[in-house]
Amino acid sequence: MHKNAMDWIAIVLVIIGGINWGLVGLFEWDLVMFIFGDMTILSRVIYSLVGLSALWMIYYISKE
């Protein structure tokens, strides 16, 4: 299946989110918070984009 730009963006953000959750689970260290601050507008945008990307991935895998 051909991947468009939205698919690639979602894939990258889901991978980033997965790595971040792995760091939180293993080391209690939140990379997004470290880079962008604790619940700043920018960190909330990043968390929201990762969540929307996960929803996009559900759509992406269901359209095959």
PEVENRA-V868834 format. One line per field, one symbol per residue. psi: psi as a letter, one per 30 degrees, with the letter a starting at -180 (. if undefined). burial: 1 if it has 24 or more other C-alpha atoms within 12 Angstrom, else 0. A space follows every 10 residues. Layout:
psi->???
burial->???
//
This chain:
psi->kkkaeeeeee eeeeeeeeee eeeeeeghjj eeeeefljhl eeeeeeeeee eeeeeeeeee ffg.
burial->0000000001 1011011001 0000000001 1100000000 0000011001 0011001000 0000
//
